[in-house]
C-alpha cells in the first residue's frame, strides 16, 4: 500500500487560553515540521492510512481519479 495516498486532516498547535492558534494540513509521506525548541521534522511515510484513502490505495487508485 502506498502511504503517500491521502491527507491527514489537521495538526493543531500553539495552544493559548484553551484554544489552538495554528492548524497544519498535510499529505501522508510529507514531513511535519516541529517548531522550536524541537526544530525537527516528523516523517509521516510510515503512518497508517485509514478511511477512503486506505481503500483507494489498496485498489491501486488515487483520490484524484
Secondary structure, 3 states (H helix, E strand, C coil): CCCCCCEEEEEEEEEECCEEEEEEEEECCCCEECCCCCCCEECCCCCCCCCHHHHHHHHCCCCCC
